[in-house]
Amino acid sequence: MTNVCSAGLDVGFASLDYLQIFILGVIQGITELLPVSSTAHMRVVPALLGWQDPGSAFSAAMQLAALAAVVSYFWRDVRQVTTGSIGAVRRGDYNDRWFKLAVAIVLATIPIGIAGLALSSTLNACNSPLRGLMVIGISCVVMAVLLAVAEVRARHTREVSEMRLRDALIVGVAQIGALIPGVSRSGSTLTAALFLNFKREEAARFSFLLGLPAIALAGLKELWVLLHADMPAHAWPHLLFGLVVASVSAFFAIWGLMKFLERFSTWPFVIYRAVLGVFLIVAVSTGLLS
């Protein structure tokens, strides 16, 4: 499929119909918050079905759906961090755990904020080399290996309440990997948190809370770019429809992941990522996918 560009921005989703947007919205919502890379699936599914690539702008804007789902599911945590940190500042109590968590979240956002701005033009450009299926396949395999090592080495003893600023910075740096299609923001941060010996469900909670500013900034920034891209008028209803579908899907994805990690390990995700990555590498090498 050819790229659909507007002001140098890949807006392929504008040429899709509502059924295709619905299917991709469900896939985006589910995979955005699971450690399996939503970007990989947004490239692979259309390629296998012969659809137009929706473009990186669609994937980035869909992060607002993930934001809505995370805030809804973790509303109690979000409220406590917000009100607790404000109260701590008023009291001058900078040792308050909610204030420390708020500072950690801000600190963890700085690395990906800087990297995202630096790579924005490359990531969203038409025919971006970073969205190549071979790149995505290799990224999937590399992250499968790293997640497997983290699962083996982790002691699964720590909770979010024990988090230190150093932990936040490490996970924040790991979050930069999410800019590479196939890595996965939740996958990279979950893996880093496991290396830091957090319990699986706590690592996921840590990952989601630390990702809130990054998800919000990326989504809002993409909407701003799209507003100035002179897109076709019909593209906006498509985008809004995709956001609604992805929001509902993302909420159930979080619920399922948290329940799963309370009882099981991350090995199913390791295996899935490895199989997907190997399939992509073989498919591109043999000409099955281009």
N, C-alpha and C positions, 0 to 999 in steps of 0.2 A: 504494500500500500504506500501511496505517496504521502508526504507530510502536508498538513494544512497549516499554513503560516499566516500570522497577522503581526505586522511590525517586527518580524524576526522571531516571534514567539510561536511555539508549536501548540496549536489549538485544535487538534484533530477531533476532539470530542464534539465539536460543532457539527460534524458531518454524520454523527451517529443518530439512530432513532431512539425513541424512549425505551423500547424493550432492551436494546443494547446498553443504554445508560443505566437502566434498572439492574441488569445483571452485573455490570461493572461496579455499580454503586454497592451492591451486596458484597461482592468480592473485595472491593476496596475497604469497606467498613470492617469486615472480618479480619483481613490480613494486615491492616494498618496497626492493629494493637496486639497481634500475635507475633511471635519472633520468627516470622517466615518471609518478610519483605513484601509489602504491598506493591512497591514499584515493579518488582519482578513479575508479580501476577498481572499487573496492568500492561505489561509488555507481552507476556507469554500467552495469556488468554486470547487477546485480539489476534496475535500472530497465528495461533492454532486454528482459530475460527475464520481467519481471513478478513477480519474487521480492520478498520482504520485504527491506528495507534492513537489513543485519546490524548497523548502528549503529557509531558511532565507538569504542565500548568494545571491540568485536571487533577493529577495526583496530589500536587501541593495544596491546591484549594480545598480538596477533600479532607485535608487535615483538620479543617474547622469542624467537620463531622466528628472526628476523633476527639477534638477538644470538648465538644458538647457531651459526648458519651463519658469521657473521663471525669469531667466536672460533675455530671449527674451521679455517676456511680460512687465517686469518692467525695461527695458533697460534704460529709461530716469532716473529713480531713481538710478539705479546702477551706471550709469555714473556720476550723480551729486554727489553721496556719495563719489565715488572714486576721481574724479577731485577736488571736493570741499574740501575734507579733506586734500588732498595733497597740495592744494593751501593755506589752512589755516595754515598748518605746516610751509610752506615756509614764510608766513607772520608773523608767531608767534601768530596768532589769534586763541587761543584755546577756545574761546567762540562762534566760528562759528558753526551754527546749523548742517552743514554737517559733521564737525569734531566730534561733540558730538554724532551724529547718528552713525558714524563709530565706535567710542569708545563703544557705547552702544551695537552694533552688536557683537563686539569682546567680551565684557563682558558677554553677554548673551550666548555665545558659550562655555565658560569655564565649566559650570556645566555639560552639556551633554557630553562634550569631556572627562572629568574625569570619569563620570559614564559609558560612552560607552566603554572606555578602560578596566575598571574594570570588566564589565559584558560580554565582547566580547566572551570569550571562552564558556560561558554558553548559550548565545543567538544563536550562530552559530553552536553549537554542534548537532550531530545527536540525535534525540529523546529528544531535549531540552524540559524540563518541562514547560518553559515559552510559548512554541508554542502550548500547549494543547488547545483544543477547549473550555474546561470549563473555563480556564483562560481568553481566548479571550471573551467568553460570559459575564463573570462577569465584565471585563474591559469595554465592550460596555455599559452595564447597568449603571455602576458607572459614566462613562463620560457623558452619556445621562442625568443623574440627575444633575451633575455639570454644564453642558451647559444650562440646563433648569433654574437652580438657577441664573446663570450669566445673562441669557436673561431677567429674571424678575427683577433683582436688578440693572442692568446696566442703566445708564442715557443717554448713547449714545451721549456724547457731545464733547469728545476730539478727536484731530487729531494727526497724527504722528509727526507733527512739535512741538507739546507740550510735547513730550515724555521726561522723565527724566531718569537718570541712574538707579534710583531705580525701575522704571517701567521695564526697560530692564532686570535687574537682576531677578525680579519676574517672568517675562515671560520666561527667560532663565532657571530658576529652574523648572518651569512648563514643559518645554520642555523635561526634563529628563523622564517624564512619557511616552514619545513616545517610549522608549526602551521596554516597556511592550506591547506585541502584543494586539491589540484591543483598545488601548488608542488613537493613532493617533497623530502625531506631530502637524499637523495643528489644530486638535481638541483641544489639550491641550493648545497650545499657543493662539489660538483664544479665548478660554474660559477665560484664564488668562487676556487677553487684554480687554475683555468685563467686567470682574470684576473691571478693572481699569477705566471703563467708556468711553472707546474709542467707536466711531461710528462703526457700524458693518463693513462697507467696509474698514474703516481705521484700524480696528482690524485685518482684513484679510491681508491688505497691510503690516502692522506691522509684522504680523506672517510670511509672506513670506520673507520679507527682513531680519528679524532676523534669519530665518532658513537657509539662503544661505551658511554660513560657515559650519554649522552642516551637511547639506545635502552634500556639496562638500567633506568634510572630511570623512563622512561615506561611500560615494560611492567610493572614491579613495582608502580608506583603504581596502574596500572589494575587489576591483580589485587587489590590491597588494596581499591580502591573496589568492585569486583565482589563481593568477599567480604562487603561490608556492604550489598549492594543487594537482598538477599532474592530472588535469582534462583530460577527453578524448578529442581528437582534435576536434571532431564535436561539443563539448559544446560551443566553442567560437563563431562560427557563430550563434548558437542559442541565445547566450547572446547579440551579436551585433544586431541581428534582433529584439529581445525584446526591446532593448534600443531605436531603431528608432521608433518602434510602440508606445512605452510608451511616448516618447517625444512629438509626435504629439497629442496623447490623453491628456497628461498633460496640454499642451498649451490651448486646448479648455476647459479643466476643469477649469483652472484659469479664462479664459474669462467668462465662464458661472457663476462661483461663484461670481465674482466681480459684474457682472450685476445683479445677483439675490439679493445680499446683499444690493445693492443700493435701492432696492424697498421692500424687504421682510425681515422677521426675520429668525432666525436660527431654528425655531420650527420644520420644516420638517426634519432637520438633527437629532434633539432630538428624534423625533418619530421613525425615521428609525433606529437609533442606539439602542433604547430601544427594538424595535421589533426584530432586529437581535440578540441582546444579550439574550433576553428571549427565542427565538427559539433555540439558541445554547445550553443554559442551559438545556432546556427541551429535546432536541434531544440527548444530551450526557447522561442525567439522565435516559432516557428511552431506550438507546441502539441504537437509530436510527443512530447516528453518534458515532464514536469511536475516 
